[in-house]
Amino acid sequence: MEKRIQVEENGLFLVFEVTKTKDVRFLHFGSQPLQEDAISEAQKPGFRLLELQLTGEDREEYHGRVHRATYPGLRLQYEGHTDTYSQAGRLLEIELRDPATGLNAVQHLQFYKEIPVVRAWTTVRNEGKAAVGLEYLSSFALTGLAKGGIQSRDEKMELFLAHNGWQSELQWRAYTLPELGLSHVIDRGSKRIACSNTGSWSAAEYIPMAMLTDHETQASLFWQVEHNGSWHWEIFEQYDQLTLLLGGPNEHDNHWWLSLAPGEEFTSVPVAVGAAPGGFEQAIAELTTYRRRIRRPNEDNRMLPIIFNDYMNCLWGQPTTAKLLPLIDAASEMGCEYFCVDAGWYADGEWWDGVGEWLPSEKRFPEGLPYVLNYIRDKGMVPGLWLELEVMGIHSPKLADTDDSWFFMRHGQRVKDRSRYQLDYRNPKVRDYADEVIRRLVEDYGVGYIKMDYNINAGIGTELDADSAGDGLLGHNRAYLAWLDSIFARYPELVIENCSSGGMRMDYAQLSRHSIQSTSDQENYVNYAAIAASAPAALTPEQAAVWSYPLREGDDEEVIFNMVNALLLRVHQSGHLAELSPRRRELVKEALDYYKAIRADIKEAQPFWPLGLPTQQADWLALGLRHEDRLYLAVWHVRGDEPAADMPLPQLRGRELSARCAYPQEAGSLCCWSSAEGVLRVELPQPQTARLFELQL
């Protein structure tokens, strides 16, 4: 060993080793110091700092589809490192160089003050004399995931994944490694546990995050990929150790390939990686703090205003002046603070395949759309409109002003999905067009809220002006984010909701910019409970918008269940409020008044789950938020005959506290706290009922 670099920062311990041959080994990243005897000398060559594969280069030994043993990754030599401080915190940068190609690589690790999380990314610069083809580049690589302790990783390791789908978002599941096919029977293999996304829906099947807990050492490693397009991560075996690789798109998994000419530089997709003592809740607490830190400062996440949107179980994309005015009156009476006119305002009739001009329909609004927006404003609310500004319908009149350069292209044809074309934000004409639409809505119509939807998946990308389809997609993804940044810089008070058929683009490339995220298009309020209860594991509570839509034909318990779904997150109120009975309207008003009383706590609170991770199959669900000495607990009795359920709160065992049903207040005493057991017993005899409880220490 020639050099050792040791970092202890914000509760994180990192160890790097540089050999006499200038090979860099990343020996440790965790919430506890390195246990030196956990790594043998024979294993150290597997502790790579990064992986990098170029076209035409060899691969070392047996690897299958795993992205290990790469070249020139194995050839990279230490050039130096810097250890400085940025505004965010400490910044460690380790520079490597390939003597054969002249390629320079820098691994960046940005720390955040008092948070055990780093943001990691890699830059490569071609300082050679010939172009090179990039096939794979890691943003973060770590070997030795299970090296602490003595127990078998088959028994002690648990991986948490957030499965995702349209109207079935945020389905968290926990697995042992053998349950996913990775049993510890050899020292290296071709099997991997991999999660990938290919396409423009970043959360099409999985939320781009995961967590790995070592139950023997009581420590967790967690990560999120902060990208709005294709990404990939994998866990595999090498040198009798477990390795994690995180990154954006690559050639074999995501159709991404890039030619890097001499003098050109490429930066990988950023990822966040953290470590914490404890399990799932402790890791999510650290991630929640980190997510709040990296988010664009904005008034929306400070105030948490209540939004009424006319779509879900209400107007269903068919607004008119006559339909809207009673809803506006009712929303104002209930205490809503924003009113968003959802889809359909720009078309006389059916509109799906004709979007693109974004001009108001005179048929729907005979007095003009500004009349409705002014009516909203006169009722004390901020007006909003729905947009889908990344697509253009295949029958849009706006197509006459475009050419192929505006759109994703593959094999000489425009990419078409669900009767829409995908706009390419690398094109300055597309950005100018989008700028003008936003300008018109904000400056001419006085809109203060935009629901930005995105209902197609453009697939692997575009070949136009790109080295590969994935290269075109990545360029578009980054151009769209840059465009968003420019819009928020121009209109800092504008609230833009991130929506992609609900939660199909729930990522922190988007959510570091957007203040609010649609969690689902789920139309059944009972099914929505598990989605709502799971949401704070994937995004901060104050960004997680949940529909609450009392039905025309429902009863009191249906209203209460609907409202409890949203009360610890962000309220997306909907439903035909003007047609509810007086008693049911009172329940809505009571809920929204209570929300206003507690929302200052929500924006700083940390989530917890007394019954474990919520599932769609559970009879009972529970989500809690803790802020200082106060706890809020939403409880749902979804199905089953059990009249009561125990909510374990072991951290409060032995402590006295007061517990009450906070919503609805007329519910009386439905809970009983046992200090000796550390258990809150909740009684809800009937299924499809819910209550919100408040506990004061």
URVEN-V966811 format. One record per residue. SS is DSSP state (H for helix, E for strand, - for the rest). PHI is phi in whole degrees, -180 to 180 (999 if undefined). NEAR is the number of other C-alpha atoms within 10 Angstrom. Layout:
SS_PHI_NEAR + SS_PHI_NEAR
This chain:
-_999_10 + -_-98_10 + E_-152_12 + E_-126_14 + E_-111_11 + E_-120_13 + E_-128_15 + E_-125_14 + E_-149_19 + -_57_17 + -_85_17 + E_-105_22 + E_-120_18 + E_-126_18 + E_-135_17 + E_-122_19 + E_-130_21 + E_-112_18 + -_-84_15 + -_-65_11 + -_-91_10 + -_70_19 + -_-80_20 + E_-103_27 + E_-114_21 + E_-96_22 + E_-83_23 + E_-159_26 + E_-149_23 + E_-174_22 + -_-90_23 + -_-128_18 + -_-61_14 + -_-64_17 + -_-90_11 + H_-57_10 + H_-79_9 + H_-79_13 + -_-126_19 + -_-86_10 + -_-61_7 + -_-69_8 + -_-86_15 + H_-59_17 + H_-60_17 + H_-83_23 + -_-90_24 + E_-72_22 + -_-76_24 + -_-157_26 + -_-119_22 + E_-146_22 + E_-118_24 + E_-108_21 + -_-63_15 + -_88_11 + -_-89_11 + -_-79_12 + -_-122_17 + -_-90_11 + -_50_9 + -_-76_12 + -_-144_19 + -_61_11 + -_-95_12 + -_-71_20 + -_-91_23 + -_-117_28 + -_57_20 + -_-91_22 + -_-127_20 + E_-85_22 + H_-52_24 + H_-76_22 + H_-100_15 + -_-64_25 + E_-121_21 + E_-64_19 + E_-110_16 + E_150_13 + E_-151_15 + E_-123_11 + E_-133_11 + E_-127_11 + E_-128_12 + -_-106_10 + -_-63_8 + -_-74_12 + -_157_17 + E_-66_17 + E_-132_19 + E_-107_19 + E_-131_18 + E_-113_19 + E_-103_20 + E_-126_25 + E_-145_24 + -_-96_21 + -_-67_13 + -_-80_10 + -_-104_16 + -_79_16 + E_-76_22 + E_-108_20 + E_-130_27 + E_-126_22 + E_-92_23 + E_-104_22 + E_-131_23 + E_-97_21 + E_-88_24 + E_-128_21 + -_-51_16 + -_67_14 + E_-126_20 + E_-82_23 + E_-138_28 + E_-119_26 + E_-99_23 + E_-123_26 + E_-157_24 + E_-128_24 + E_-115_18 + E_-125_22 + E_-130_19 + E_-85_22 + -_-104_18 + -_-92_17 + -_-105_12 + -_-132_12 + -_-66_15 + E_-126_18 + E_-105_16 + E_-87_20 + E_-109_20 + E_-150_27 + E_-146_31 + -_-80_30 + -_-91_29 + E_-156_27 + E_-134_22 + E_-146_21 + E_-111_28 + -_93_24 + -_-64_21 + -_-123_23 + -_-76_21 + -_-77_20 + -_78_14 + -_-125_11 + -_-74_15 + -_-68_13 + H_-66_24 + H_-61_16 + H_-98_15 + H_-98_18 + E_-93_21 + E_-134_21 + E_-107_21 + E_-106_18 + E_-123_20 + E_-108_21 + E_-67_17 + -_-144_20 + -_-169_18 + -_-63_18 + -_62_19 + -_-140_20 + -_-71_29 + -_59_32 + E_-96_20 + E_-72_23 + E_-140_13 + E_-115_15 + E_-134_13 + E_-76_19 + -_-65_20 + H_-61_14 + H_-65_12 + H_-104_13 + -_90_11 + -_-109_19 + -_-89_16 + -_-85_18 + -_-123_10 + -_-139_11 + -_-86_11 + -_-155_16 + -_-159_19 + -_-101_15 + -_-77_18 + E_-137_21 + E_-96_16 + E_-130_14 + E_-123_19 + E_-134_22 + E_-131_25 + -_-122_27 + -_131_24 + -_-92_26 + -_-94_24 + -_-69_28 + -_-122_31 + -_-63_24 + -_-128_20 + E_-138_23 + E_-67_28 + E_-75_31 + E_-162_23 + E_-166_20 + E_-149_22 + E_-126_25 + E_-112_27 + E_-100_24 + -_-75_17 + -_-75_16 + -_-89_18 + -_56_14 + E_-138_22 + E_-128_26 + E_-113_24 + E_-141_22 + E_-155_22 + E_-143_23 + E_-94_28 + -_-99_24 + -_-148_28 + -_-103_29 + -_-144_31 + -_-81_31 + E_-155_25 + E_-158_20 + E_-140_27 + E_-153_18 + E_-123_21 + E_-153_23 + E_-107_27 + E_-158_21 + -_53_20 + -_59_19 + E_-133_21 + E_-96_21 + E_-123_22 + E_-115_19 + E_-120_22 + E_-122_29 + E_-175_28 + E_-87_28 + -_-74_32 + -_-140_24 + H_-70_18 + H_-70_13 + H_-102_17 + H_-135_22 + -_66_19 + -_-108_26 + -_-150_23 + E_-137_22 + E_-91_18 + E_-110_19 + -_-79_16 + -_-54_16 + -_90_13 + -_-87_12 + E_-131_15 + E_-131_16 + E_-116_14 + -_-73_19 + -_-68_27 + -_-73_22 + E_-132_26 + E_-114_25 + E_-134_23 + E_-142_25 + E_-142_28 + E_-151_27 + E_-69_18 + -_107_17 + -_-114_18 + H_-59_23 + H_-65_18 + H_-66_18 + H_-66_25 + H_-66_22 + H_-61_19 + H_-68_19 + H_-65_27 + H_-62_21 + H_-64_18 + H_-63_22 + H_-62_18 + H_-66_19 + H_-69_15 + H_-86_15 + -_-75_17 + -_-57_16 + -_-59_14 + -_-158_16 + -_-71_14 + H_-60_17 + H_-80_24 + H_-90_15 + H_-101_13 + -_52_22 + -_-64_20 + -_-87_21 + E_-111_25 + E_-102_30 + E_-126_29 + -_-85_28 + H_-85_22 + H_-70_21 + H_50_17 + H_-144_20 + H_-88_21 + -_53_12 + -_78_17 + -_-130_21 + -_-79_21 + -_-142_21 + H_-58_17 + H_-63_12 + H_-75_15 + H_-78_18 + H_-58_15 + H_-64_15 + H_-67_24 + H_-62_28 + H_-59_15 + H_-67_19 + H_-62_29 + H_-65_19 + H_-63_15 + H_-76_22 + -_103_20 + -_-68_25 + -_-116_19 + E_-127_25 + E_-132_30 + E_-106_26 + E_-81_28 + -_-82_24 + -_-59_22 + -_105_26 + -_-68_26 + -_-106_23 + -_-140_21 + -_-72_15 + -_-138_12 + -_-63_10 + -_-128_18 + H_-54_17 + H_-95_16 + H_-117_20 + -_-69_24 + -_152_25 + -_-84_17 + -_59_20 + -_-114_14 + -_-64_16 + -_-79_17 + -_-76_15 + -_-69_15 + -_-71_21 + -_-128_19 + -_-58_12 + -_-85_11 + -_97_14 + H_-60_20 + H_-56_16 + H_-61_14 + H_-67_20 + H_-65_23 + H_-67_17 + H_-64_17 + H_-60_25 + H_-64_18 + H_-65_11 + -_-89_18 + -_85_16 + -_-118_24 + E_-90_21 + E_-78_26 + E_-139_28 + E_-136_23 + E_-88_23 + E_-138_25 + -_-136_18 + -_-96_20 + -_-104_22 + E_-133_24 + E_-141_25 + E_-63_22 + -_-69_19 + -_-118_16 + -_-71_17 + H_-60_13 + H_-67_15 + H_-58_18 + H_-63_7 + H_-96_7 + -_-119_11 + -_-142_8 + H_-61_14 + H_-67_16 + H_-79_23 + E_-126_25 + -_-66_26 + E_-130_23 + E_-140_16 + -_56_9 + -_79_11 + E_-123_12 + E_-67_18 + -_-74_19 + E_-123_21 + E_-146_16 + -_52_13 + -_65_15 + E_-130_24 + E_-100_25 + E_-88_25 + E_-74_23 + -_-107_28 + -_-77_25 + -_-72_23 + -_-81_14 + H_-61_12 + H_-68_14 + H_-66_19 + H_-65_20 + H_-63_13 + H_-60_14 + H_-66_17 + H_-57_15 + H_-68_12 + H_-62_17 + H_-63_19 + H_-58_17 + H_-63_14 + H_-67_18 + H_-80_19 + H_-86_11 + H_-86_10 + -_-96_17 + -_75_17 + -_-74_23 + -_-115_21 + E_-144_23 + E_-126_23 + E_-90_24 + E_-93_20 + -_-95_23 + -_-159_20 + -_-110_17 + -_-129_21 + -_-120_20 + -_-79_23 + -_76_22 + -_-70_24 + -_135_32 + -_-133_29 + -_-90_19 + -_-70_21 + -_51_13 + -_-147_18 + -_-79_16 + -_-159_21 + H_-60_25 + H_-68_27 + H_-65_26 + H_-63_24 + H_-64_32 + H_-62_28 + H_-62_19 + H_-63_23 + H_-54_22 + H_-71_18 + H_-66_18 + H_-65_19 + H_-63_17 + H_-64_13 + H_-64_18 + H_-58_18 + H_-58_16 + H_-67_13 + H_-67_17 + H_-67_17 + H_-68_11 + H_-77_11 + -_-129_15 + -_-63_13 + -_-90_13 + -_-70_19 + E_-98_22 + E_-120_25 + E_-77_21 + E_-90_28 + -_-140_25 + E_-141_28 + -_48_20 + -_95_24 + E_-107_28 + -_-83_30 + -_-140_29 + -_-92_31 + -_-143_25 + -_-93_24 + -_-75_22 + -_-73_21 + -_-80_25 + -_-77_17 + -_-112_20 + -_-76_23 + -_-87_25 + E_-149_26 + E_-132_28 + E_-70_25 + -_-87_33 + -_-172_26 + -_-100_20 + -_-57_20 + -_-94_14 + -_-105_12 + H_-63_20 + H_-69_21 + H_-68_16 + H_-70_25 + H_-57_30 + H_-67_28 + H_-65_24 + H_-62_27 + H_-66_27 + H_-86_26 + H_-56_25 + H_-66_25 + H_-80_24 + -_-106_24 + -_-157_22 + -_-66_29 + H_-56_24 + H_-76_27 + H_-104_26 + E_-89_26 + E_-83_29 + E_-123_29 + E_-68_31 + E_-127_29 + E_-135_29 + E_-53_29 + -_-89_20 + -_-60_16 + -_-98_9 + -_-81_12 + -_-120_14 + H_-60_17 + H_-65_18 + H_-65_19 + H_-63_24 + H_-61_24 + H_-58_27 + H_-56_26 + H_-70_32 + H_-61_25 + H_-51_30 + H_-105_25 + -_-69_25 + -_-102_31 + -_-129_25 + E_-114_30 + E_-87_27 + E_-106_26 + E_-75_29 + E_-153_24 + E_92_23 + -_-81_20 + H_-59_25 + H_-68_18 + H_-103_15 + -_-76_20 + -_-67_14 + H_-54_11 + H_-64_11 + H_-71_22 + H_-67_20 + H_-62_15 + H_-67_20 + H_-64_26 + H_-63_18 + H_-61_18 + H_-64_24 + H_-70_20 + H_-64_14 + H_-65_16 + H_-58_23 + H_-63_15 + H_-77_10 + H_-112_13 + H_-67_21 + H_-65_16 + H_-79_18 + H_-58_24 + -_-69_21 + -_-120_18 + -_-82_24 + E_-113_24 + E_-83_26 + E_-151_26 + -_-134_22 + -_-60_19 + -_-101_17 + -_84_15 + -_-64_22 + -_-68_25 + -_-136_19 + -_-69_18 + -_-93_11 + -_-72_15 + -_-77_17 + E_-126_26 + E_-131_26 + E_-150_24 + E_-132_27 + E_-120_21 + E_-126_22 + E_-117_18 + E_-133_15 + -_54_11 + -_-100_9 + E_-125_15 + E_-123_20 + E_-113_27 + E_-135_24 + E_-93_26 + E_-128_28 + E_-122_28 + E_-98_28 + -_-83_23 + -_-157_15 + -_95_13 + -_-97_12 + -_-64_14 + -_-80_12 + E_-147_16 + E_-144_21 + E_-95_17 + E_-106_21 + E_-68_18 + -_-130_18 + H_-60_13 + H_-68_8 + H_-107_16 + -_-60_15 + -_87_12 + -_-109_13 + -_-89_14 + -_-153_14 + E_-100_11 + E_-132_19 + E_-147_19 + E_-82_21 + E_-87_20 + E_-147_23 + -_-78_19 + H_-70_16 + H_-74_8 + H_-67_11 + -_79_11 + -_-88_14 + -_-113_16 + E_-139_18 + E_-143_15 + E_-97_22 + E_-106_17 + -_-65_16 + -_-64_12 + -_-94_14 + -_67_19 + E_-133_19 + E_-102_19 + E_-94_15 + E_-115_22 + E_-108_18 + -_-140_21 + -_-60_15 + -_-94_16 + -_-69_17 + -_58_19 + E_-130_22 + E_-151_29 + E_-146_26 + E_-117_26 + E_-110_22 + E_-126_18 + E_-119_18 + E_-119_13 + -_-78_12
